[in-house]
Amino acid sequence: MLNIVLFGPPGAGKGTQSQKLIARYNLVHLSTGDLLRAQITQGTELGLRAKRLMDEGLLVPDEVVIGMIDSALQANKQAAGFIFDGFPRTVPQAQSLDELLAQHNTNVSCMVALEVAEEELVKRLLERGKTSGRPDDQNEEKIRKRVTVYNTETAQVAGYYAQQNKFHALNGIGAIEDIFGQICRIIDQHQPATPESSRQATDEVKA
């Protein structure tokens, strides 16, 4: 099973690249933001609690997110793999994800981080805020707070995956297709071997 953690600050382009990766590798997209916003739309107690935190650019409690991811894994047992978008955001979350995936007899294949300077992130998010309808995309102070949260807490996860030789950083500024190509080359290095891929490799050697 191919499980990818797509990483980067808000506005780095994770959503755009996620959709392209899903199509190429037939993955199930697990975006904690989307899962939470679905709860908000439904007006559940969890959704209302999450909305207050998200509007301030703060993180939702780990146990809530892990529970949602566990449910998603159980609902997609036949999936070829998953792409984790926006999670894990802290080292404890990364550890919890490893434990959860182990229970499902799989693990994180690799982590790809898109790196973008803060001023470019602010510019992108303010522009996105004109159509997204999200309050945290329309306020520069809240945007910078989200970036600060990422830099002080979330970026530490990079070190966690680096210790497992699974961390890869890429420049998130450039043509979408160019960035996508770089991500694919990284993923292909970590993709689990299958009978089909083994035969293909053998054929390529013979050729």
VOGU-3710 file (C-alpha; in Angstrom, 3 decimals, decimal comma):
1> mlnivlfgpp> 0,000/0,000/0,000  1,279/3,443/-0,977  0,739/6,045/1,767  1,985/9,571/1,165  2,154/12,494/3,570  1,933/15,707/1,556  3,281/18,507/3,689  3,635/22,268/3,588  2,274/25,486/5,073  -1,229/26,733/4,190
11> gagkgtqsqk> -1,203/28,023/0,633  1,765/25,893/-0,487  -0,272/24,116/-3,168  -1,031/20,844/-1,408  -4,630/20,732/-2,624  -3,689/21,137/-6,270  -0,950/18,511/-6,134  -3,109/16,125/-4,102  -5,709/15,902/-6,852  -3,076/15,134/-9,477
21> liarynlvhl> -1,440/12,482/-7,280  -4,790/10,848/-6,532  -5,490/10,502/-10,245  -2,035/9,113/-11,051  -1,682/6,611/-8,207  -5,370/5,830/-7,541  -5,146/6,981/-3,932  -7,822/7,937/-1,440  -7,512/11,560/-0,352  -7,597/12,074/3,407
31> stgdllraqi> -7,714/15,803/4,075  -8,388/16,535/7,724  -9,563/19,999/6,719  -12,162/18,539/4,354  -13,294/16,023/6,963  -13,691/18,755/9,545  -15,464/21,120/7,166  -17,913/18,318/6,370  -18,695/18,154/10,083  -19,118/21,926/10,141
41> tqgtelglra> -21,522/21,824/7,205  -23,546/19,154/8,995  -23,641/21,345/12,100  -22,466/18,585/14,431  -21,069/19,271/17,890  -17,629/18,321/16,589  -18,081/20,652/13,638  -19,031/23,631/15,786  -16,074/23,003/18,072  -13,725/22,658/15,136
51> krlmdegllv> -15,045/25,819/13,469  -14,160/27,970/16,457  -10,591/26,656/16,395  -10,161/26,789/12,617  -11,448/30,356/12,411  -8,633/31,337/14,752  -6,071/29,340/12,776  -5,588/26,832/15,608  -5,245/23,054/15,498  -8,008/20,579/16,329
61> pdevvigmid> -7,279/18,089/19,188  -5,313/15,002/18,112  -7,795/12,427/19,365  -10,553/13,927/17,210  -8,467/13,844/14,046  -7,062/10,350/14,660  -10,574/9,041/15,206  -11,731/10,473/11,883  -8,744/9,008/10,045  -9,299/5,581/11,595
71> salqankqaa> -12,899/5,645/10,374  -11,738/6,632/6,885  -9,195/3,791/6,789  -11,828/1,267/7,805  -14,217/2,604/5,169  -11,595/2,199/2,420  -9,960/-1,154/3,173  -9,566/-2,011/-0,518  -7,750/1,246/-1,374  -4,401/1,154/-3,198
81> gfifdgfprt> -3,174/3,721/-0,684  -3,849/7,083/0,901  -2,570/10,607/0,610  -2,577/12,469/3,921  -3,141/16,183/3,350  -2,758/18,440/6,390  -1,904/15,621/8,779  0,168/14,870/10,788  0,966/18,372/12,027  2,926/17,514/15,164
91> vpqaqsldel> 5,375/14,783/16,165  2,834/13,166/18,541  0,361/13,064/15,636  3,012/11,442/13,418  3,651/8,832/16,096  -0,085/8,210/16,479  -0,443/7,856/12,716  2,362/5,285/12,618  0,630/3,313/15,363  -2,741/3,556/13,622
101> laqhntnvsc> -1,356/2,452/10,251  0,460/-0,455/11,905  -2,928/-1,643/13,179  -4,034/-1,684/9,545  -0,849/-3,564/8,507  0,653/-0,662/6,576  2,858/2,407/7,100  3,820/5,818/5,717  5,756/5,367/2,455  7,201/8,873/2,234
111> mvalevaeee> 6,647/12,511/3,141  6,914/15,288/0,547  7,087/18,878/1,798  6,374/21,897/-0,404  8,392/24,909/0,740  7,110/28,445/0,028  8,187/31,803/1,527  5,748/33,467/3,954  5,039/36,544/1,827  4,070/34,361/-1,123
121> lvkrllergk> 1,811/32,286/1,149  0,043/35,414/2,420  -0,464/36,615/-1,146  -1,869/33,257/-2,272  -4,229/32,858/0,667  -5,637/36,369/0,465  -6,340/35,736/-3,214  -7,929/32,380/-2,384  -10,011/34,067/0,279  -11,865/36,041/-2,392
131> tsgrpddqne> -13,611/32,826/-3,493  -13,113/30,221/-0,741  -15,481/31,848/1,751  -13,167/30,822/4,583  -12,682/33,548/7,233  -9,123/32,362/7,897  -8,260/33,056/4,225  -9,495/36,647/4,371  -7,586/38,036/7,330  -3,840/38,636/6,969
141> ekirkrvtvy> -3,227/38,484/10,715  -4,884/35,059/10,942  -2,990/33,864/7,875  0,351/34,818/9,407  -0,702/33,129/12,643  -1,394/29,900/10,727  2,024/30,100/9,072  3,648/30,707/12,469  1,859/27,660/13,909  3,202/25,626/10,995
151> ntetaqvagy> 6,769/26,894/11,403  6,917/26,438/15,181  5,017/23,161/15,550  4,300/21,405/12,289  7,709/21,724/10,651  9,177/19,569/13,431  7,429/16,602/11,833  9,976/16,853/9,011  12,698/15,762/11,410  10,609/12,810/12,550
161> yaqqnkfhal> 10,283/11,463/9,004  13,867/12,394/8,134  14,997/9,966/10,832  13,102/7,274/8,916  14,667/8,371/5,594  11,205/9,260/4,303  11,409/13,071/4,172  11,795/15,024/0,916  11,560/18,825/0,514  10,676/20,585/-2,747
171> ngigaiedif> 10,378/24,202/-3,840  6,632/24,907/-3,990  7,042/27,853/-6,364  7,014/27,068/-10,062  4,902/25,483/-12,769  2,344/23,036/-11,380  3,360/20,291/-13,798  7,057/20,696/-13,000  6,410/20,380/-9,272  4,126/17,403/-9,917
181> gqicriidqh> 6,845/15,658/-11,898  9,344/16,106/-9,074  6,876/14,711/-6,549  6,180/11,673/-8,735  9,884/10,877/-9,061  10,180/10,879/-5,274  7,090/8,724/-4,785  8,213/6,201/-7,381  11,351/5,600/-5,313  9,198/4,593/-2,336
191> qpatpessrq> 6,383/2,792/-4,120  5,932/-0,787/-2,833  6,962/-3,451/-5,326  4,122/-5,366/-6,973  4,203/-8,377/-9,300  3,278/-6,049/-12,168  6,004/-3,511/-11,374  8,549/-6,312/-10,949  7,697/-7,702/-14,375  7,930/-4,241/-15,885
201> atdevka> 11,361/-3,701/-14,302  12,525/-7,069/-15,636  11,276/-6,234/-19,126  13,056/-2,886/-19,021  16,313/-4,601/-18,040  15,960/-7,094/-20,896  15,255/-4,287/-23,349
//
